[in-house]
Amino acid sequence: MNKSKTYLLFAVMIAALAACTSNLNTIVPPIEDVLHAGPLSKIVVYVGNVPLGESGPSADGLNLSIGGTAYLSAQGRDANNRPIKVTPRWQASRPELLEVSPIEGEMVAIRGLREGTAELVAEYAGVKHTVNYIFIK
């Protein structure tokens, strides 16, 4: 190889190295921790006592008889759908139709009081989930 080709190759390598050094000063975000969940992104509500990390029947469209009781459980999820234990505060849209006990916790019992349709909101750390269409008959 002659000297001019060697210098040209060396110059190209130096230019490539110089182009990369500007990227070395950028801050790289930390690698995602695969063992721990990230911040709470959403709340899911299931019928029954569903263990954390598992799924179950959705509480939306639940049919409840007057005087009947159903048990609901809540779980949190991060942006990657990893489970997070939550103890939300529960509130019925129409408390004259639907009784919630306790008003805070990962699992609650709801009891139908009168005929009608109600919704139930579970809220934890500023994240809300509304259970739509609880039919009391």
C-alpha positions as CSV (number, residue, x, y, z in Angstrom):
1,M,0.0,0.0,0.0
2,N,1.5,3.4,-0.9
3,K,1.8,6.3,1.5
4,S,-1.0,8.4,0.1
5,K,-3.6,5.6,0.5
6,T,-2.4,5.0,4.1
7,Y,-2.8,8.7,4.9
8,L,-6.2,8.8,3.3
9,L,-7.3,5.7,5.3
10,F,-5.9,7.3,8.5
11,A,-7.8,10.5,7.8
12,V,-11.1,8.7,7.2
13,M,-10.6,6.8,10.5
14,I,-9.9,10.1,12.3
15,A,-13.0,11.7,10.8
16,A,-15.2,8.7,11.7
17,L,-13.9,8.9,15.3
18,A,-14.5,12.6,15.5
19,A,-18.1,12.1,14.3
20,C,-18.7,9.6,17.1
21,T,-17.2,11.6,19.9
22,S,-20.1,14.1,19.8
23,N,-22.5,11.2,20.7
24,L,-20.3,10.2,23.7
25,N,-21.3,13.4,25.6
26,T,-25.1,12.7,25.4
27,I,-26.8,11.4,28.5
28,V,-28.0,7.8,28.1
29,P,-31.2,7.0,30.0
30,P,-30.8,4.1,32.4
31,I,-31.5,0.6,31.1
32,E,-35.0,-0.4,32.0
33,D,-35.2,-2.5,35.2
34,V,-36.8,-5.7,34.0
35,L,-37.3,-7.0,37.6
36,H,-39.3,-4.0,38.9
37,A,-42.4,-2.3,37.5
38,G,-42.3,1.3,36.4
39,P,-44.7,4.0,37.5
40,L,-48.5,3.3,37.6
41,S,-50.0,3.7,34.2
42,K,-53.5,2.2,34.6
43,I,-55.8,0.3,36.9
44,V,-57.7,-2.9,35.9
45,V,-60.7,-4.2,37.8
46,Y,-61.8,-7.9,37.8
47,V,-64.7,-9.8,39.2
48,G,-63.6,-12.0,42.1
49,N,-60.3,-12.4,44.0
50,V,-57.8,-12.4,41.1
51,P,-54.1,-12.8,42.2
52,L,-51.7,-10.0,41.3
53,G,-50.3,-10.5,37.8
54,E,-53.2,-12.7,36.6
55,S,-56.3,-11.7,34.7
56,G,-59.9,-12.5,35.2
57,P,-63.4,-11.5,34.1
58,S,-63.9,-7.8,33.5
59,A,-66.2,-6.0,35.9
60,D,-67.7,-4.0,33.1
61,G,-71.3,-4.9,32.3
62,L,-71.7,-6.8,35.7
63,N,-75.2,-8.0,36.5
64,L,-76.1,-7.7,40.2
65,S,-79.4,-8.6,41.8
66,I,-81.1,-6.3,44.4
67,G,-79.6,-7.4,47.7
68,G,-76.9,-9.4,45.8
69,T,-73.2,-9.1,46.4
70,A,-70.2,-9.2,44.1
71,Y,-66.5,-9.0,44.9
72,L,-64.2,-6.9,42.8
73,S,-60.4,-6.8,42.8
74,A,-58.1,-4.1,41.4
75,Q,-54.5,-4.3,40.1
76,G,-52.3,-1.6,38.7
77,R,-50.2,-1.9,35.5
78,D,-47.2,0.0,34.4
79,A,-46.6,1.1,30.8
80,N,-45.3,-2.3,29.9
81,N,-48.3,-4.1,31.5
82,R,-46.3,-5.3,34.5
83,P,-48.5,-5.8,37.6
84,I,-48.4,-3.3,40.5
85,K,-50.2,-3.8,43.8
86,V,-52.7,-0.9,44.4
87,T,-55.2,-0.1,47.2
88,P,-57.5,2.3,45.4
89,R,-60.3,4.4,46.8
90,W,-63.7,3.2,45.4
91,Q,-66.7,5.4,44.7
92,A,-70.1,4.5,43.2
93,S,-71.6,7.0,40.8
94,R,-75.1,6.3,42.3
95,P,-74.6,5.4,46.0
96,E,-78.4,5.0,46.4
97,L,-78.2,2.0,44.0
98,L,-74.8,0.5,44.9
99,E,-73.1,0.0,48.3
100,V,-69.3,-0.3,48.3
101,S,-67.5,-1.9,51.3
102,P,-64.7,-1.1,52.2
103,I,-64.3,2.2,50.3
104,E,-60.5,1.7,50.1
105,G,-58.5,-1.5,49.4
106,E,-57.5,-3.8,46.6
107,M,-60.7,-5.9,47.0
108,V,-64.2,-4.7,47.7
109,A,-67.7,-6.1,48.0
110,I,-70.5,-4.3,46.1
111,R,-74.1,-4.8,47.0
112,G,-77.1,-3.9,44.9
113,L,-79.6,-1.7,46.8
114,R,-82.2,-0.7,44.2
115,E,-82.9,-1.3,40.5
116,G,-80.9,0.8,38.1
117,T,-77.5,1.2,36.4
118,A,-74.4,2.5,38.2
119,E,-70.7,3.0,37.6
120,L,-67.9,2.5,40.0
121,V,-64.6,4.5,40.0
122,A,-61.4,3.1,41.4
123,E,-58.7,5.7,42.0
124,Y,-55.1,5.3,43.2
125,A,-52.2,7.8,43.0
126,G,-54.1,10.0,40.6
127,V,-54.9,7.2,38.2
128,K,-58.6,6.3,37.7
129,H,-60.5,3.4,36.2
130,T,-64.3,3.5,35.8
131,V,-66.2,0.2,35.8
132,N,-69.1,0.9,33.4
133,Y,-72.6,-0.5,33.4
134,I,-73.2,-2.3,36.6
135,F,-76.8,-3.4,36.2
136,I,-78.8,-3.9,39.3
137,K,-82.1,-5.9,38.8
